[in-house]
Amino acid sequence: MAQDPKARRAARHLQPGAAPAQPRREPLTVERIVDAALHVVATQGYDALTIRAITGELGTSPSSLYAHVVNKADIDDLIIGRLNSELVLPEPDPGRWREQILQVYAQIRDQFLRYPGISRAALATVPTNLDTLRVGEAILAILLAGGVEPQTAAWAMDALSLYVAAYTLEISLLHDPGQGWVLSRAELLDRLGSLPADQFPHTRSHATELTSGSGHERFDFTLNLMLGSLKNPA
């Protein structure tokens, strides 16, 4: 009796040497490239972010990647843009402008700290990504709403951004086991306290103050210090 067609097809699939069906590969997109880049940074740190590392995450070739991005600097611009796209930006309030600036930069700080060393990408690129420019526009709008003179506002935004990038980079280096020996606070206090008193009288006397600060106390202090120097025009 003739075999049922479905049974013949099933038997054919079981024949030795039959090639298994290949899973359909997900199309490569800029979004997937950014996802892969951020995963590399989150798991291995920014130093590990290379074209080879990204293609390894995606299971593709560099030539496929270059069909969507220009180079590593382009990827840096894209990943910083992605982080900026997740910020909540307030409507400028002249009565709360300093508080609003602190809130925006605290969000940027926290985004950078999620990805060890990623602030180096922000320092190394001139922003062209629209999401990054959107954040700059919002910060400038808040400063101007607070009555800060335009030139002062522009330079203040640059200084604040540089500080936040440097602050988060320092923290990532301190927590990187590959950076070598790092003193604990207790060890640093002991070291400062043992300095020659005739050469370092103030350092010895104020070692506690010099090494104080927990959480983001120093961050808040520095931003408030910088913002407090901005004067409304007379």
NORCOR-V942179 format. One record per residue. N is the residue number from 1. PHI is phi in degrees with one decimal (none if undefined). PSI is psi in degrees with one decimal (NA if undefined). D_CENTER is the distance of its C-alpha to the mean C-alpha in Angstrom with 2 decimals. Layout:
n:N phi:PHI psi:PSI d_center:D_CENTER
n:N phi:PHI psi:PSI d_center:D_CENTER
This chain:
n:1 phi:none psi:138.8 d_center:69.49
n:2 phi:-64.7 psi:139.5 d_center:66.59
n:3 phi:-74.2 psi:143.0 d_center:63.14
n:4 phi:-59.2 psi:138.1 d_center:60.94
n:5 phi:-55.1 psi:-39.0 d_center:58.46
n:6 phi:-65.0 psi:-37.1 d_center:55.45
n:7 phi:-68.3 psi:-39.2 d_center:56.74
n:8 phi:-62.6 psi:-40.2 d_center:57.21
n:9 phi:-65.5 psi:-41.7 d_center:53.61
n:10 phi:-63.4 psi:-40.4 d_center:52.34
n:11 phi:-65.3 psi:-37.9 d_center:54.56
n:12 phi:-63.1 psi:-38.1 d_center:53.32
n:13 phi:-69.0 psi:-21.5 d_center:49.72
n:14 phi:-92.1 psi:-0.7 d_center:50.87
n:15 phi:-66.7 psi:142.6 d_center:52.61
n:16 phi:-58.1 psi:139.3 d_center:51.52
n:17 phi:87.9 psi:-6.2 d_center:49.25
n:18 phi:-68.4 psi:130.9 d_center:48.00
n:19 phi:-73.5 psi:129.4 d_center:44.44
n:20 phi:-68.6 psi:150.9 d_center:42.05
n:21 phi:-65.9 psi:132.3 d_center:40.33
n:22 phi:-84.4 psi:133.6 d_center:36.89
n:23 phi:-64.3 psi:145.4 d_center:34.04
n:24 phi:-74.2 psi:124.8 d_center:32.80
n:25 phi:-76.8 psi:135.7 d_center:29.46
n:26 phi:-68.7 psi:134.9 d_center:26.79
n:27 phi:-60.1 psi:142.4 d_center:26.30
n:28 phi:-77.9 psi:131.2 d_center:23.29
n:29 phi:-134.9 psi:165.5 d_center:21.14
n:30 phi:-60.9 psi:-39.0 d_center:18.00
n:31 phi:-61.2 psi:-41.1 d_center:16.61
n:32 phi:-68.5 psi:-34.9 d_center:17.53
n:33 phi:-64.4 psi:-43.9 d_center:15.98
n:34 phi:-64.5 psi:-42.8 d_center:12.53
n:35 phi:-57.0 psi:-45.9 d_center:13.23
n:36 phi:-65.9 psi:-41.2 d_center:14.34
n:37 phi:-62.7 psi:-44.5 d_center:11.50
n:38 phi:-66.3 psi:-33.7 d_center:8.99
n:39 phi:-66.9 psi:-39.5 d_center:11.91
n:40 phi:-61.0 psi:-47.2 d_center:12.35
n:41 phi:-65.4 psi:-42.4 d_center:9.01
n:42 phi:-63.8 psi:-34.8 d_center:9.58
n:43 phi:-97.7 psi:-25.8 d_center:13.16
n:44 phi:-126.1 psi:-10.6 d_center:13.47
n:45 phi:94.2 psi:161.3 d_center:10.50
n:46 phi:-65.1 psi:-32.2 d_center:9.11
n:47 phi:-59.4 psi:-26.3 d_center:12.71
n:48 phi:-83.1 psi:-5.4 d_center:14.11
n:49 phi:-78.3 psi:100.3 d_center:12.56
n:50 phi:-130.7 psi:166.3 d_center:15.83
n:51 phi:-59.3 psi:-40.6 d_center:18.01
n:52 phi:-62.8 psi:-41.0 d_center:20.26
n:53 phi:-65.2 psi:-40.4 d_center:17.74
n:54 phi:-67.0 psi:-45.1 d_center:16.75
n:55 phi:-65.5 psi:-31.0 d_center:20.48
n:56 phi:-65.2 psi:-39.6 d_center:21.29
n:57 phi:-64.1 psi:-37.4 d_center:19.19
n:58 phi:-89.8 psi:-14.4 d_center:20.93
n:59 phi:67.9 psi:40.2 d_center:24.31
n:60 phi:-135.1 psi:-172.6 d_center:24.89
n:61 phi:-108.4 psi:158.8 d_center:25.57
n:62 phi:-57.3 psi:-37.0 d_center:23.74
n:63 phi:-62.1 psi:-34.8 d_center:26.35
n:64 phi:-68.1 psi:-36.9 d_center:25.38
n:65 phi:-65.9 psi:-42.7 d_center:21.73
n:66 phi:-70.9 psi:-6.4 d_center:22.90
n:67 phi:-76.3 psi:-13.0 d_center:24.86
n:68 phi:-120.0 psi:-27.1 d_center:21.71
n:69 phi:-128.4 psi:158.2 d_center:19.29
n:70 phi:-82.4 psi:-49.2 d_center:20.40
n:71 phi:-166.0 psi:-171.0 d_center:18.55
n:72 phi:-62.6 psi:-39.0 d_center:15.38
n:73 phi:-61.8 psi:-35.4 d_center:14.36
n:74 phi:-64.3 psi:-39.7 d_center:14.98
n:75 phi:-66.0 psi:-40.4 d_center:12.66
n:76 phi:-57.2 psi:-45.4 d_center:9.78
n:77 phi:-62.0 psi:-39.4 d_center:10.93
n:78 phi:-69.0 psi:-41.0 d_center:11.22
n:79 phi:-72.5 psi:-36.2 d_center:7.91
n:80 phi:-67.3 psi:-37.7 d_center:6.36
n:81 phi:-60.8 psi:-40.7 d_center:9.68
n:82 phi:-61.3 psi:-45.8 d_center:9.46
n:83 phi:-63.3 psi:-39.4 d_center:6.76
n:84 phi:-68.9 psi:-29.1 d_center:9.01
n:85 phi:-65.9 psi:-18.3 d_center:11.98
n:86 phi:-93.1 psi:-1.4 d_center:11.71
n:87 phi:-76.7 psi:147.3 d_center:12.16
n:88 phi:-98.2 psi:115.9 d_center:15.78
n:89 phi:-105.1 psi:125.7 d_center:17.28
n:90 phi:-80.3 psi:158.7 d_center:20.64
n:91 phi:-74.7 psi:126.5 d_center:23.81
n:92 phi:-53.2 psi:129.8 d_center:24.48
n:93 phi:-124.0 psi:109.9 d_center:26.97
n:94 phi:-54.9 psi:-29.0 d_center:28.81
n:95 phi:-81.4 psi:-13.7 d_center:29.80
n:96 phi:-130.0 psi:23.7 d_center:26.34
n:97 phi:-63.1 psi:-38.0 d_center:24.20
n:98 phi:-66.5 psi:-43.8 d_center:22.91
n:99 phi:-60.2 psi:-40.7 d_center:22.08
n:100 phi:-66.3 psi:-39.8 d_center:20.26
n:101 phi:-61.9 psi:-44.3 d_center:18.13
n:102 phi:-59.9 psi:-41.1 d_center:17.25
n:103 phi:-65.1 psi:-42.1 d_center:16.41
n:104 phi:-66.0 psi:-46.6 d_center:14.04
n:105 phi:-70.5 psi:-28.5 d_center:12.14
n:106 phi:-65.3 psi:-36.8 d_center:12.26
n:107 phi:-65.3 psi:-43.2 d_center:10.56
n:108 phi:-61.9 psi:-44.4 d_center:7.65
n:109 phi:-54.1 psi:-49.8 d_center:7.80
n:110 phi:-66.2 psi:-36.1 d_center:8.17
n:111 phi:-63.2 psi:-45.4 d_center:5.42
n:112 phi:-64.3 psi:-36.7 d_center:3.00
n:113 phi:-71.1 psi:-18.8 d_center:6.30
n:114 phi:-69.0 psi:-23.2 d_center:6.77
n:115 phi:-128.5 psi:100.0 d_center:5.37
n:116 phi:-53.7 psi:121.2 d_center:7.26
n:117 phi:81.1 psi:1.8 d_center:6.92
n:118 phi:-68.3 psi:-18.0 d_center:4.03
n:119 phi:-64.7 psi:-18.2 d_center:4.74
n:120 phi:-62.5 psi:-31.6 d_center:7.94
n:121 phi:-66.9 psi:-36.3 d_center:7.52
n:122 phi:-69.9 psi:-34.8 d_center:7.46
n:123 phi:-74.5 psi:-28.8 d_center:10.31
n:124 phi:-90.6 psi:-10.2 d_center:12.15
n:125 phi:-121.3 psi:147.5 d_center:12.71
n:126 phi:-85.6 psi:118.6 d_center:14.96
n:127 phi:-66.0 psi:128.3 d_center:13.64
n:128 phi:-125.4 psi:-13.8 d_center:16.17
n:129 phi:-65.3 psi:135.4 d_center:14.51
n:130 phi:-63.0 psi:-33.7 d_center:16.45
n:131 phi:-68.7 psi:-36.4 d_center:13.80
n:132 phi:-68.8 psi:-42.8 d_center:11.95
n:133 phi:-65.2 psi:-31.9 d_center:15.51
n:134 phi:-62.8 psi:-39.2 d_center:16.41
n:135 phi:-68.3 psi:-42.6 d_center:14.10
n:136 phi:-60.7 psi:-40.7 d_center:15.59
n:137 phi:-61.1 psi:-41.8 d_center:18.96
n:138 phi:-67.1 psi:-42.9 d_center:18.63
n:139 phi:-63.5 psi:-44.2 d_center:17.74
n:140 phi:-62.1 psi:-40.7 d_center:20.60
n:141 phi:-62.6 psi:-39.0 d_center:22.87
n:142 phi:-66.4 psi:-44.8 d_center:22.41
n:143 phi:-62.1 psi:-43.7 d_center:23.21
n:144 phi:-66.0 psi:-37.0 d_center:26.17
n:145 phi:-64.0 psi:-28.4 d_center:27.40
n:146 phi:-80.0 psi:1.5 d_center:27.54
n:147 phi:88.1 psi:10.8 d_center:29.91
n:148 phi:-75.1 psi:134.8 d_center:27.78
n:149 phi:-61.4 psi:139.9 d_center:29.31
n:150 phi:-51.6 psi:-46.4 d_center:27.40
n:151 phi:-64.0 psi:-41.7 d_center:27.00
n:152 phi:-63.4 psi:-41.8 d_center:25.90
n:153 phi:-61.7 psi:-41.9 d_center:23.40
n:154 phi:-64.0 psi:-45.2 d_center:21.90
n:155 phi:-73.1 psi:-33.2 d_center:21.60
n:156 phi:-64.3 psi:-42.1 d_center:20.46
n:157 phi:-59.9 psi:-41.6 d_center:17.48
n:158 phi:-64.3 psi:-44.7 d_center:16.61
n:159 phi:-65.4 psi:-43.7 d_center:17.26
n:160 phi:-62.4 psi:-42.7 d_center:15.29
n:161 phi:-65.7 psi:-40.2 d_center:12.12
n:162 phi:-63.6 psi:-41.1 d_center:12.79
n:163 phi:-63.9 psi:-45.6 d_center:13.45
n:164 phi:-61.9 psi:-41.2 d_center:10.33
n:165 phi:-64.6 psi:-43.0 d_center:8.31
n:166 phi:-67.7 psi:-39.9 d_center:11.21
n:167 phi:-60.7 psi:-48.0 d_center:11.51
n:168 phi:-70.5 psi:-32.3 d_center:8.30
n:169 phi:-66.3 psi:-41.5 d_center:9.07
n:170 phi:-60.6 psi:-43.2 d_center:12.58
n:171 phi:-63.5 psi:-41.3 d_center:12.02
n:172 phi:-64.9 psi:-35.6 d_center:10.39
n:173 phi:-69.6 psi:-39.1 d_center:13.42
n:174 phi:-64.5 psi:-30.6 d_center:15.81
n:175 phi:-95.4 psi:4.0 d_center:15.07
n:176 phi:-89.7 psi:112.9 d_center:15.31
n:177 phi:-63.7 psi:-19.2 d_center:18.99
n:178 phi:-79.5 psi:-5.3 d_center:19.28
n:179 phi:-84.0 psi:-2.7 d_center:19.03
n:180 phi:90.3 psi:-154.5 d_center:22.56
n:181 phi:-73.1 psi:126.9 d_center:24.46
n:182 phi:-127.9 psi:129.0 d_center:22.84
n:183 phi:-70.6 psi:141.1 d_center:25.32
n:184 phi:-76.5 psi:167.7 d_center:25.39
n:185 phi:-62.5 psi:-40.1 d_center:26.22
n:186 phi:-62.5 psi:-41.8 d_center:29.81
n:187 phi:-66.3 psi:-38.5 d_center:30.11
n:188 phi:-67.2 psi:-41.3 d_center:28.75
n:189 phi:-60.1 psi:-41.9 d_center:31.20
n:190 phi:-64.3 psi:-41.1 d_center:33.96
n:191 phi:-65.4 psi:-47.1 d_center:33.15
n:192 phi:-66.0 psi:-36.3 d_center:33.11
n:193 phi:-70.9 psi:-16.7 d_center:36.21
n:194 phi:-98.5 psi:3.5 d_center:38.09
n:195 phi:-67.5 psi:152.3 d_center:37.70
n:196 phi:-58.4 psi:124.5 d_center:41.04
n:197 phi:-64.7 psi:-30.4 d_center:41.98
n:198 phi:-74.4 psi:-21.8 d_center:43.80
n:199 phi:-99.4 psi:-30.3 d_center:40.77
n:200 phi:-130.2 psi:54.6 d_center:37.93
n:201 phi:-63.8 psi:-39.8 d_center:39.65
n:202 phi:-75.6 psi:-37.8 d_center:36.83
n:203 phi:-63.0 psi:-43.6 d_center:34.10
n:204 phi:-63.8 psi:-44.2 d_center:36.36
n:205 phi:-69.0 psi:-29.9 d_center:37.32
n:206 phi:-118.6 psi:30.8 d_center:33.86
n:207 phi:-61.0 psi:-35.2 d_center:31.88
n:208 phi:-64.1 psi:-45.6 d_center:31.06
n:209 phi:-65.3 psi:-39.5 d_center:29.60
n:210 phi:-65.2 psi:-27.9 d_center:27.65
n:211 phi:-108.2 psi:9.1 d_center:25.95
n:212 phi:-81.3 psi:169.9 d_center:25.67
n:213 phi:113.1 psi:123.5 d_center:22.83
n:214 phi:-124.8 psi:160.1 d_center:21.28
n:215 phi:57.8 psi:-130.3 d_center:18.24
n:216 phi:-109.4 psi:30.8 d_center:16.63
n:217 phi:-60.7 psi:-43.9 d_center:20.04
n:218 phi:-66.2 psi:-37.2 d_center:19.24
n:219 phi:-60.5 psi:-51.0 d_center:16.20
n:220 phi:-61.9 psi:-41.6 d_center:18.59
n:221 phi:-59.9 psi:-47.1 d_center:21.35
n:222 phi:-67.2 psi:-43.1 d_center:19.66
n:223 phi:-65.6 psi:-40.0 d_center:18.49
n:224 phi:-65.0 psi:-36.9 d_center:21.98
n:225 phi:-62.3 psi:-44.9 d_center:23.57
n:226 phi:-68.2 psi:-43.8 d_center:21.99
n:227 phi:-68.2 psi:-33.5 d_center:22.77
n:228 phi:-66.4 psi:-20.6 d_center:26.22
n:229 phi:-83.0 psi:-10.6 d_center:27.10
n:230 phi:-83.1 psi:118.5 d_center:26.80
n:231 phi:-104.2 psi:139.9 d_center:30.33
n:232 phi:-69.0 psi:144.1 d_center:31.73
n:233 phi:-62.9 psi:142.6 d_center:34.28
n:234 phi:-68.7 psi:NA d_center:37.80
